[in-house]
Amino acid sequence: MDVLDIVMNKDRVFPYYQPIISADKQEIIGYEVLERYEKDNGEVISLSSFLHDQNIPEEYRLEIEEHIQHQALTTYLKENRTDFLFLNVDANIIVSDGGEQFFENLTNYKEQGLSFKNIVLEIKEHEITGEISHLKHFIQYVQSTQIKVALDDVGKNTRNLDSIAFLEPDIIKVDLEFMEDHSFPSMFSDALHSLSMLSRKIGASLLFKRISEFNQLNYAWRHGARYYQGIYLGKPKPQFLDKMAFAETLRKDFHHFLQFEKKKIQAQLDLMNTLNQRLQEQLKDNKALDDIDKLTQNIASALEDITFRVYICNHEGFQQSGNAVKDEEGKWQYRAEERNRNWSWRPYFLENIIRMNYENRGILSDLYTDIHREERIRTYSFPVNEELYVFLDIPYSYLYEKDFLL
């Protein structure tokens, strides 16, 4: 589209509204205002690329953005709505004058009855230029007016967690576009776990967008999303919808998710019970503790159908045995040179040691990437006594073969 065609034909520019649904009540809690343009042939197209093209003069983009927001806010007030209205803004333009023009415009609607509590400004974090401290001050000012701030497109080109923590948005929008090829990058999952923990600490809600299929909704559900957005649930439309429009679909999907998770947890508990019993059998003869290297090799041999690496550490994390490791041909090798390595630096090591002593049973770790094999594995740790603990590394191939263990 020619830029001037859009600017000269503002009567063809109008807003669409994409619903945002809450996980707790399964109801629509708000809408993102999206920019649309009707071509001569009646085709409706998005103006997102126009509004985010830095090569288009700033005044053109601002004129169209304000025109769309005017229509959306006018309709919102006319219908006496109280849900959230998410407005996309170019922070670089707004921050340049301290937000003076933007808030002057918005105040006009406030005088007509608009509550700032219902407005959310969406800022695309990867498009922000200039000093981040300037943006921080702007966000603080916005939040002081009771308007909320959503940091958009997190996960596409993500700033580091320190920057997100520094900005302290009210909502963090995670883009699931990367999953459109049905891939599930394990490293992104780990980063998302950190982001989820960060959001809890700063009091921000996670909103997952571009949910276009069942698997993506499941991914968002498993990673702590408070809000959902995407065509799987609701396509952008020129009008607002009944707030319970997607409740039945979500409840059915949630039921499926819960049933799957229950089976997975039960399978993991069954695996832990099996390992507990088999390890207790190996540790019946206390004389075996006199030779830790032999004990390690005996355990590896007895549980070779489950594990590919076995070693024993003390309560301070120092490895007391070598590594019993299964090679590529399936034969066991014993590497005594691994003795005296320390693993107390690993996350949750101390917590797991205390838990094993208290509960007198083993612990199965989450999935993580093994630094030597570069594959996703789990580790099972088990108390030999109050001083020694055996660790069994379980390969991905075994976990994959056993349903619900991933």
PyMOL commands that set and color helices and strands:
alter all, ss='L'
color gray80, all
select helices_A, chain A and resi 3-8+10-12+48-51+58-78+91-96+100-110+116-118+125-127+132-144+161-167+177-181+186-202+214-222+247-282+286-290+292-302+336-338+349-359+396-401
alter helices_A, ss='H'
color red, helices_A
select strands_A, chain A and resi 13-22+28-38+44-46+84-88+119-124+148-154+171-175+205-209+227-228+309-314+323-326+332-335+363-364+368-369+376-383+388-394
alter strands_A, ss='S'
color yellow, strands_A
deselect
rebuild
show_as cartoon
